[in-house]
Amino acid sequence: MRLRQRLGLEWLAVALLASVLVAGLAYWDNLLRFDNLVYDQLSAIDRPAPLPEIMIVEIDEDSLAAFGKWPWSRHRHAELFEQLAAGHPKAIGFDILLSEPGESDGDAALAQAMAGNANLFLPLHFVFPGSNGAEYDVKQPVAAFAGAAAGLGHVNLAFDPDGVVRRAALCFGDKASGSDWPHLMESIYQSVEGRPSSAYDRLGNCDQKLLMPFARRGGYQSVSYSALASGQVPIAFLKDKILLIGATANGLGDQYPVPLGDGGTLAGVEIMANLYRAIVRDDFIRPLSFGQQLALSLLPVWILLLGFWRWRPRTTIIVSFALIVTILLASVIFMRFALWFAPGTALLGVILVYPVWGWRRLQATSDFMDRELQHFTRSKMDIPIMRPELGPVDLITGQAEQLTHAISHVRDLRRFISDALRNLPDPMFITDLQGKVTFVNRLAQAGMEDGAQNLELEDMLNRFVSADDLQEVKDYLDRKHRPTEHDYVDFTSQDGQIFAMRRAPVMSDDGILKGHIHYLADITEVAHAAEQREQVLQLLSHDMRAPQAAILALLDGKMNDDTTIRIEGHARRTLALADNFVGLARIDSSEFSGEDILLAELVAEASDSLWPLGQTRKIRLEVDDQSDGGFVSGEPSSLYRSFVNLIDNAIKYSPDGGVVAIRIRVTDLDGEPFVSVAIADQGEGISPEMLGQLFERFASDDRMAQSSIKGAGLGLNFVAKVIERHGGHIRGENRRDGGACFTVLLPLAPDIDEQAG
């Protein structure tokens, strides 16, 4: 698997795992303890101001010293309430449970004193489990006290899993049915304001706990119970105050952990003072909904995940720390707007995703380097450069060192290849897919003062190729020429040299085309040799044939004696030898240029040309054409000469008065249609030693020939070359009833409709 695909799958797996982990932690609130610790520290940054109308009446150590150990007699409380009535407070919350009756006269005195205070509220509590299978029982104050009070309210505390009081329940029971008990502070608020609080109205049910902000410890006005009861506090101080009476002495067990950041406790009555302030100001801290919490927790994780594809490792680690700081700052900012964003899941997501992705990326990269280094070691080219041996190190360091040596080796190899290409004995240059020259060797840029590097291909050709051959070279590069066996083009350069240009693709290791190599072989001497060969061929085809043709013209009609006949035979042999030699030479040096030929007509024409030769020995030439007008694509002159040679050989080896049978058919070979021409004689056949070398050059066996004119062994070689050039086949064999038979198979030309398609 390629590295990019492997890393893509690894990234997808890490992203999915991180998202599921963050979602699970957010849903099950697994990091609540950590979030609570962060909340405690952040809540201390901006403590709310205490409500000035609240005054706490403390049952403190001084009060216990003055009135004796707890609990006090109810006469003691009755005396206090009588004093409070004279002060006209706005409301009184008495945070002392009075669910058990005491002495009758004491209870009566307390009930009477309570009745003198208009807005006195008493607490009730619940017993779990309840009697008779009930979930809980409600323990109200003694009936006399309950009747004297303006209202009742619960004083249950909501403890978080770590035992700290951060939240409060404004009601207990079933709010929807109206059978709930408001909190004591909610009851006081409703009495003072004449309506339920906004926070209470928003509650969907009594199970919802509200995060309340805490003022600094000791921030509320407070007076000692004993000081107030003994008259040390002027009664005027109580006017329009909301008095909260409760125990603050450590020995009374009414101290609870709260999120003040110092690890200390707070008296229950002061907790209620903070709750009342939150109810009045309606500044409860509202936790974000699950959807909002999840979205904000996933956002930094996905920012980091997406950054893995774009950022360098150094940038990624910096961004990771920045995201951690940003998450904490987000919690602080939300706190300013009375919202709580628990940062634990987001922090854990960022803290986990970076090392997990780093591990998977390192593993994938290590595996990839290992495979590539093994492949490089197997396939690298040996060059004459020594490398030091690697010492023992850990795996990753070893791979890094191997990669360093591999890169160094490639760099040396590149220099080695560059030097080799630059010093090639022929010009060479490389172009990219846009046609720009990216590399040029020394000979290719010779004579170019400004160099050829970064030239466009067309500019390079204009500077190098002569104007007469420029278009032909461009056609070759554009693949407009007909493909040939030799994929190159000849041209003359600006300075008169002759080159053969060959273009080859530059492919990547994955088989992707990257550009082209243009190699220019200097064939000036070869071209000059070809010109000389052509001159020799012209000499053979014209200057040597002309005297032989003149001899035949002089002897025409004058063959009266044996000498004349021999002269004519030798002249014809010389002429045929020249024709065969020239034909062989031109086959090897020219490109195929075919046209549609009716093969039966061409064979008949060749047969007719040899009719006079057959007549001299009373040999009949019988042509049996059943090819149904079979056309082949060929060169008429060379095919005609080939069939003349085959028929001439048949006449040569046939006995006087014999028959040369020529059969033309259409047949199939491996599912492809061919035109078959079989030429058979009635001679003694081909000698066994000649069967294997019939079509080799200068192979000839004239021992069985009936003519006095002997062969030179070029005729059949010429025929074989021509048939091979036409994509056909030829074979020679002896017939069972005597004589030799040569069979030629030529591909049937496609129909005109097929060619058009």
N, C-alpha and C positions, 0 to 999 in steps of 0.2 A: 504494500500500500504506500502511495506517495505521501511525503511528509505533510503537504497541505491538506490532503484528505484526512490523514490520521489526526492532525491537530484540530481540524474542524469537528470530527467526531468526539475527540477528547473535550473540546470546549463545550460542545452541546451537552455532554454528560455532566460536566462540572456545573454548567448553568442550570440544568434541570435539578441536580442534586442540591445546589445552593438555594434555589427557589423553593423546592419542597421543604427543605430544612427550615428556612425562614418562615414559611407559611405555617408549618407545624408548631414551631416555637411560639409564634404569635397567637395561634388558635388556642393552644393549651396553656399559654402564659407560663411557660417553664422557667423563664428568667425573672419571675416576679421579685424574688429576693434581691437580685442585683438591681433591678429597676427601682425598687423601693429605696435602696441605699443611695442611688443617684438622685432620686426624688428628694430624699432628706437633705442632701447637700445643696441641691438647687433651690429648694424652698427657703433656705436660710439666706439666700442672696437678697431677697426683698421681702421682709416681714411686714404684714399689714399693721396699721396703727390700731390700738385697742379702741373699743367703743366707749366714749367718756361717760355715758349714762349708766354703765354697768358698775356696780360696786359689789365686791366679794366680802362676805362676812365669814372670816376664817375661824374654824375650830382648831386653833393651833396649839403649840406647846404651852404658850402663856395661858391660854384659856384652860387647858387641862390642869395647869399648876394652880390656877385660881379657883376652879370649881371641882376639882377632884377627877378621879379616873372616869373613863367612859364606860357604860353610858350614864348620862346624867338623868336626874329625875325630870319628869315632864313638867313639874312646877317651874323648873329652871327655864325651860323653853317658853312656858306661858308668860313669865315675866318679860322675856325678850319681846314676844309678839305684842305685848301691851305697850312697850316703848315704841316699837316700830309703827304701831297704829297712829301714834301721835306725830310721827314724822311724815306721814302721807307719801310713801314711796309709790312709784308708778306700778310696780308689780314685785312680787316676792316669789322666788323659787327656793323651796326648802328641800335640799338634797339629803334628807335623812329619812330612811325607811321607817314607817310607823304602822307596819302590818300586824304587829302583835299588841294586844291590849296590855296595859299596865294597871297600876292602882286606880281604882275607880275615881277617887277625888282628884288625882293628878290628871287623868284623862279628861275629866270634866272641865277642870281649870284650863287645860291646853285647848280643848275644843272651843271654849268660850273666848279665849284670847285670839284664837285663829279667826273666829267669826268677826272680830273687830277689824280685820284687814281685808279690804275689798278684793284685791287681786292676788290672793295667795294660792300657789299651785304646789301640789304634793306629788311625789313620785310613787309609781307602782312598779312591781317587778313580776317576773314570770318564773314558774317552776317547771323544769324539764325532767323526765316526761310528765305529762299530766295524769290525773287520776282517771280511772275507768276507760283507759285506752286512748285518752285525748293526747294530742301532741304536746300540749303545755297547759298549765293552770295559771290564771291571772291572780296575783296576790295584791289586792288593793289595800289602802290604808284602813285602819279601823273605821267603822261606819261613822262614828261621831266626828272623826277628823275629816273623812271624805265629804261629809255633809257640810262641814264648815268651810271647806276649801272652795275656791272659784273654779277649779278644774284639776284634772289629773294628767299625768304624762309619764311615758316610760323613760328610763334613764339607762337603757342597755348600751353598752359600749361595743363597737365593732372592731375586733382585733384582726390584723393581717396575719398571714402564716408565720411571720417572724415575731408575733406577739406585740407589735407596735400599733397604737391607735392612730390611724390616719384618716379614717372614714367614719361617717356617722349615718345612722338610719333614722330618717325623719318620721318614720312610722313603723309600727309593728302590727302584723296581722294581715287582713285582706282589705286592701284599700278600695278595690273595685266594688265590694259589697257595702262599704261604709262601716265595717265592723273593726276597723283598725284603731290602734291607739297612737295618737301623735306623740312625738318626743316632748318631754317637759318644756324644752326651749321653744318648740313650735307652738305649744299650747299658750305659753306666755306671749309669744308674738301675735297670735291670733287675738288674744285678749286686748293687747295694747293697740294693735293696728285695726282690729275689727274685721280682719279678713285673713285667709290662709296666705302663707308666703308663696312667692313665685316659684321657689325651688320645690315646695310641697305640691303645688299645682302641676309641675312638670313631671312628677314621679308617675311612672306607669304602674309600679307596684312597690310594695314595701321591702322587696328584696334588694332594691337598688341602694347602694352605699355611695355616699358623696364624699369626695376628697375635700377636706376643709383646710384652709390655710391657718397657721398658728402665729399669733403675735409672740413677741419675745417673752421669755419667762419673767413673771412678776410684773408684766406691763399694765395689768388692770389695777384700778383703785381697790384697795383692800383695807379692812379694819378688823381688828381682833374681836372675836365674839365677846370675850371678857371685857374689853374696853368699851364696847357698845352697851353691854348689859349693865356695866357699872356707872354709866353716864359720862364717861370720859370723852365721848364723841358727841358734839352738838347735834341735837335732833334735826336741825335745819339742813344738815348735810344729806339727809335721807330723802328730802323732797324731790319728787319726780325721778328718783333713781330706780333702777331695776336691781333689786337686791338678790344675790345668789348666796344662800347659806349652805356651807358644806365643810367637811373635814379636810384639813390640810396637814395636820400633824402626821409625821411619819409612822407613828405607832398605830394609827387607826386603819391602815391597810387600804386607803383610798388613793394610792399613787400608781400611775400607769406610764409605761414608756410611750413617748411621743416623738415625732420627727423634728426635733429641735437641733439635731446635728451634734449635740454634746453628750449623747448617751444617757442623759438624766431622765427623771420621771416628772410627771405633772399631776397635780391633784385633780380628782374628778370634777370638782366644782369649777376649776379654771378651764378644764376641757370644755365644760358646758358654756362658759363665758365666751370661748372662741367660737363655739357652734352658734350661739345666739348672734354674735357679730356677723358670721358668714350668712346667717339667715337674713339679717337686716340688710346687709350690703349685697346680697345675692352674688357673692364672688367665690362660690364653690369652684374648685378646679375640676373641669370636665375632661375625663379621658377621651381620647379620640375613638371613633367607632372602629370596629374591626377592619372594615375595608380601608379606612384612611390609615390606620396603623400599619396594615400590610403593605399598602402602596408606598408609604414613606420608608418602610423597612427594606423593601425590594429595590427602591430607586438607587441608593448608593451601590448596592451589589451589582446591579445591571450597568451602572456607569463604569464600574471597574471591569466588568466582564467585556463590555464593548471596547473599553480602552486597551484591553490585552491585545487586540488586533492592530492597534494604531501606535501605541506608545512603546518606547524603549523601557527595559526593566528599571532603569534609574527613575524615569518619569513615573512609572507605575507605582513604585514604592513611595515616592513623594505624594502622589495623588491619594494613595491608600491612607497615609497619615493625615492628609488634608481632609479626607472624607470622615475619618474618625472624629477629628476636631469639629467638622461641620455638623455631624450628627449630634454631638453634645451641645453645640451652639443652638441647633434647632430646638432641642428640648428647653433650653433657657428662654429662647424667643417665644415659644409656645406658652411657657409659664407666665410670661409677661401679659399674655392675653387670656389667662385663666384656663389654659388648655394643657393637657398632659400628654406628651409623646414619649412613650417608654422606649428608650434607646437600645435596650439590651439586644433585641433580635437583630437590629440593623448593624450594631457593632460586631456581634458575633458573625454575622454574614460576611462582613468585610474582612474580619480577622481570619476567617476560615478560607474564604474563596481565594485569597492571594497565595497562601502556601500550597493549597490543593492544586490550583492551576499551575503554579510554578513546578510542583512535583510532576504533574502529568506532562507538562510541556518539556521538562528536562528529560523525562523517561522517553517520550516520543522522539525527541531530538537525539538522545543517546542511541536509541535503537536505529534511527535513520542513519546517523553517522557511522554506526557499526556496519550496517549493510553496505552503505556507499563506500566505506573504506575497504571492505572486503572485495567489493566489485572493482574498486579502483586498483587494488593490489593484483587482482587476477588479470585485469585488462590493460594495465599501464604499459606504456612503451618504454623499453629499456634504452636509456641514453647514457653516454659515457660521463656521468657525474656521480661522484661518491657522496653518500649520505651517512652521518654518524648513527650508530645504533641507539635505540631508545632505552633509558634506564627504567628500573621498577618504580611505578607510581600508582596512585589509585585509579579506578576505572575511568572516571570522567576526565581527570587530568591526562591520562594516557590517550584517551580518544582525542582530546584537544591537541596533544602533541602530534599524534598521528595525522590529524587534520592539518596542522601547521606544516608538517613535512609533505603531505599530499599537495597542499597549495603551493608550497615551494617547488615541489616536483613539477606541478603543472606550469608554474612560472618558468622553470628551466626548460620544460618541454616546449612551451610557447616560444621561448627565445631560440631553442634549437631548431624548431620548425621554421620560425621566421628567418633565421640565418640561412637555412637550407633553401627556402623559397626565394629569398633575395638573391642567392648566388646560383640559381638555376641557369643552365646554359641557354635557355630560351626565354623570351618575354612571357610574363604571366601577371594577371591582375584579378582581383576578386571584387564583385559588386554585391550590394545588399538587394533586398526585394524592391526597393524604390529606385534601383538603377544607379546608385551612387558608388563610386570606386572607394572601397574601404582598405584595400591593400594593393600595393603594386611593387613588383621587384625591380631590381636595378636596371635590367635591360629594357623593361617596358617603359620606364620613364627617361631613358637615355635621349638626350636632345631636347627635353622639355625643361626649359629654364625654371619655370615656376612649379615644376613637379606635377604628378598626376593624381596625388592623394586628394580625395574629396571631390574629384571631378565627376560630372554626370557622365554616364556611359556614352551618350551621344557625342559629348565633347571629346571624350577619349578617342572614339572612333574617328571623328573628324580630324584629329591631330595625327592619327597613326595610319589610317587606311587611305589609299589613293582614291581620288574622286570617281574613277571608272568602276571600281569594285565596291564602293561604299554601300550602294543600295542592296547589292547581293549579300553583303555581310549582315545588314540590318534585317533582310528577309530571313536569313538563317537564324538570327537571334530571336526574331518574332515567330519562328516556326512556320513561316509561310511556304517554305520550300517542301518538296516531296521527300519524305523520309527515305533514306537510302541505307545500304549495308554499312557504308562508312559515314558516320555522322560528323561531318566537318565541312568547312568551306575554305576554299583557296582564295587568296587575295594578294595584291601587290601593295607594299607599303609606300609611304611617301618618298622614301629614299631608294625605291626600286627593288627591295628585297621581296621575296615571295614567301608567304607564310600559310600554313594550314591552321585555321582556328577551330578549336574544339571546346565546347562548353559542357560543364558537368555541374550537377547540383551540389550545394553545401547543405548537408542535413544535420540536425541535432541528434543527440543520442536517442531521443524519443521519436525520431522519424519526421520531424517538422522541418520544412524547407526554410532555410535562413538566407540563402543567396546563391550565387553562381561563381564558379571558377572558370576563367577564360584563359586557356593555354594556347600559346602561339608557337608552333613548331616551325623552325626555319627550314624550308624545303627548296631553297633557291637552287642548290646543286641538283637536287632530285628533279626539280622542274626543268632545269636545263637538260638533264639526261633524258627526260621524257620527250623534250623537243627533238633531241637527236634521234631517239627511238622512232618518233613519228616520221622524221625525215627518212630513216631506214625503211620504214613501212611504205612510205611514198615511193621510195626507190624500188622496193619489191613489187608494189601493186601497180606501178606504172612503168618505170624504166625497165624492169626485168620482164614484165608481162608483155610489153609492146613488141619486143623482137619475136617472142614466141607466137603472138597473134599474127605477126607479119609472115612468119614461116608457114603457119597453117593456112593463111590466105594464099600464099604462093602455091601450096600443094593442093589447094582445093580443085578437085576434078582431075588431078593428074596422078592418082594412085594406081599406076599401071604395073609397078614392079614391087618386089618385096622390100627393096631399100627405101623406096619412097614411103611405103607403109610404116616402116620402122621409124623413119624420121618424124613422120606425123605423130606417131605414138609417143615418142620421147618428148616432142614439143607439147603435146597435150598433158603429159605427166608433169613436165616442168611448170606449166601454167596452173595445173590443179594444186601442185605443191605450193606455189606462191600464194594462191588463193587461200589454202588452208592455213598457212603460216600467218598471213595477214589477219585472217578471221580470228585465229586463236589470240593473237596479240591484242586485237581491238576488243575482244570480249573481256579481257582482264582489265582494260583501262577505261571502259566507257560504262555509263549508267544505262539501265534497262529502260527502254522507251517502247512500249507495246501499243498495238491497235488490234481491233477485232478482225480476225481472219477466218474465212471459211476454209477449214483445213482440207477437206476433200478436194476442193478446187486447186489449192496449192500443191497437194500431192500429185494430182492429175497433171498439172503443169510441169512438175519435175519429171514425171514419167514420160511425158511427151517429148521433153528435151533430150531424153536418152533413147528415144525410139530408133534413130538412125544407128546408134551403136549396137542395139540389140539386133537390128536387121542384118548387120554384117555377119552375125553368127546364127541367124534364124531363131533368135530367142524372142518369145512372145511376152509382153507385159500385160497382165490381166489385173484390172482394178475393180474390186468389189466394194462399192460404197453403200453402207447401210447406217450411216451416221445421222441421217435425217437433218441435214443442214447444221451440223455441230460447229459452232464457232469457238475459237480460242483467242486469248489475248497474247499477241506475240510480235516479234520483229520479222517481217516478211522475208527480208534478204537472207538472214542467218538460218531461218527455218527452211527456206527453199534450198539453200546450199546443203543443209544437213540431209534432207531427203534425197537430194541428187547424189550425195556420197553413199547413202545406204542402198539406193537402187543401183548405182554404178557398181558397188561391191557385189550385189546379188547377180548382176550380169557377168561380172568378172569371174565369179566362182561357179557359174552355171555351165552345164555342158552345152555344146552346140545343139540347137533345135529344142532346148529346154523351155521351161515356163517360169517366170518370176511372178508369184501371186502377191497382190497387195490388197489387204482387207482393212476396211475402215469401219469402226464400230464406236458406239457410246456405251461405256461401262461404269461401274461403281467401284471405288476403292476406299475402304474404311468410311463408307457412307458419303463420299464426295464423288460427283460426276466427273468423268474423264473421257476424252476422245482417244481411242486406241487405234494405232496404225501398225499392222503387222506385215513385214516384208520377208517373204520366204523364197529360197531358191531350191534347186534340185541338184546341188553339187554334193561333194563328199562330206560336207559339214566342217565344223571347227575342230581343230586338233585339241586333245585334252590339255596339253600344256599351255594353250592360248586362252582357254575359257576364263581363267582367273585374271587375265591382264589385257582383255580385249580393248578397253578404253584408255589404256595408258599411252602416254606419248611415245612415239617411235616403236610401238609394239606392232609387228607385222609378220605374217606367215604366208608367203606366196607360193608354198609348195603345192597347194591344191588349186591354185588359180589356173583357169583355162586360157587367160589372156597372156600375151607376151609382155604386157606392160606391168611391171612390178610396182608395189606401193612403198611409201616411206614411213607409214605408221602414224600419220597425222590426221587422217580422215576421221576415223572413229573417235579419236580424242577430241577433235573439233565438234563432232556430233554430240558427244556426252556433255561437253561444256555448254553447248547451246541449249540442250534439253534441260539441264540443271538450272540454267539461267531463267528458263521459262517456268520453273517450279514443277517440272515433270520428271519422268523416270524412263530409263531405257535398259533393256536387258537383251542379251544374246544367248541363244541355246541351239542345240541340235534337235531336229525333229525325229520322231520315232521311225518314220518312213523314209528318212534320208534328207539331207540338205540342212541348211542353217536357217534360222528365223530370228529376225530382230524386231522387237516390239517396243513401240514408243507410246507413252501415256502422257497426255498434256491436259491440264485442267480445263474443263469446259468454262467458257466465258459466261459471267452472270447475265441474266436477261436485262434488257434496257430498262424495264420498269424497276427492277431491283437496284440498278445503278442510280436511277433517279431518286429512289427512296433513300 
